[in-house]
């Protein structure tokens, strides 16, 4: 593989990164080639000892997503970080994907419960036409209003919890990466 | 050498090499690859990460001899991190060496 082939491979696999990140990474390797050529090595030698550009790109992309997930905790970036981590090893599937899915399911079901509670006063409309006594309609009204309150509190708490979770999970992914790399902490 | 193991150790090597003087990318890669076999390309993502985490700052120097050089300089935080890792490494390698020696002794019995 010569210099051109190395860079075209690298560029193809770096496309998922923002332009400035791509350029910064490519500049590092450009510099490396220049120094190597200056020292009298051939392009093929340099490319060979750098290693597979696809693997290099994958490493850069993973590092970037991990960094990114920690900075702004949005669902999309954390999902992407999860997916790239998975690319690093099948073993990781159990340690990353399983807790992630479990907690996301919990969050979604809590939202479903709070939505159901918030919407519960609507059931009064149905009872109005069912010919029940006004006392039972009133009782239902009070109960559903309480549920509405609980639903709102639960929803707010759930939003807070999911934000915490995203932050925590980004940190977990990072430490998981460190374990994979063989570092402690 | 085992790939994962080597990766972890690479961080330590890079930090140790920059303890006493700033070094540029090619120099770091070259110095390490003289000692043991690595995919040289993996050092640069490592350097980028350590820089982003605030352990390094970088500056560019135009060289009269050869291409421009991007130098890596340890920050105060980087210095501390390096010291920590060196301590950890010493404990770890001492323990492993001890286990190896004990292993060899048992073999001889």
HADDOCK unambig.tbl for C-alpha pairs under 7 A between the chains (distance, minus, plus):
assign (segid A and resid 32 and name CA) (segid B and resid 26 and name CA) 5.59 0.50 0.50
assign (segid A and resid 34 and name CA) (segid B and resid 67 and name CA) 6.35 0.50 0.50
assign (segid A and resid 35 and name CA) (segid B and resid 26 and name CA) 6.71 0.50 0.50
assign (segid A and resid 35 and name CA) (segid B and resid 67 and name CA) 6.24 0.50 0.50
assign (segid A and resid 38 and name CA) (segid B and resid 66 and name CA) 6.37 0.50 0.50
assign (segid A and resid 49 and name CA) (segid B and resid 39 and name CA) 5.87 0.50 0.50
assign (segid A and resid 49 and name CA) (segid B and resid 40 and name CA) 5.76 0.50 0.50
assign (segid A and resid 50 and name CA) (segid B and resid 39 and name CA) 5.27 0.50 0.50
assign (segid A and resid 50 and name CA) (segid B and resid 40 and name CA) 4.27 0.50 0.50
assign (segid A and resid 50 and name CA) (segid B and resid 41 and name CA) 4.17 0.50 0.50
assign (segid A and resid 51 and name CA) (segid B and resid 39 and name CA) 4.95 0.50 0.50
assign (segid A and resid 51 and name CA) (segid B and resid 40 and name CA) 6.51 0.50 0.50
assign (segid A and resid 51 and name CA) (segid B and resid 41 and name CA) 5.84 0.50 0.50
assign (segid A and resid 56 and name CA) (segid B and resid 41 and name CA) 6.24 0.50 0.50
assign (segid A and resid 56 and name CA) (segid B and resid 42 and name CA) 6.21 0.50 0.50
assign (segid A and resid 59 and name CA) (segid B and resid 45 and name CA) 6.81 0.50 0.50
assign (segid A and resid 60 and name CA) (segid B and resid 45 and name CA) 5.60 0.50 0.50
assign (segid A and resid 63 and name CA) (segid B and resid 49 and name CA) 6.94 0.50 0.50
assign (segid A and resid 180 and name CA) (segid B and resid 4 and name CA) 6.79 0.50 0.50
assign (segid A and resid 181 and name CA) (segid B and resid 4 and name CA) 5.27 0.50 0.50
assign (segid A and resid 181 and name CA) (segid B and resid 5 and name CA) 6.96 0.50 0.50
assign (segid A and resid 181 and name CA) (segid B and resid 7 and name CA) 5.78 0.50 0.50
assign (segid A and resid 181 and name CA) (segid B and resid 8 and name CA) 5.30 0.50 0.50
assign (segid A and resid 182 and name CA) (segid B and resid 4 and name CA) 5.87 0.50 0.50
assign (segid A and resid 182 and name CA) (segid B and resid 5 and name CA) 5.63 0.50 0.50
assign (segid A and resid 182 and name CA) (segid B and resid 8 and name CA) 4.99 0.50 0.50
assign (segid A and resid 183 and name CA) (segid B and resid 8 and name CA) 5.29 0.50 0.50
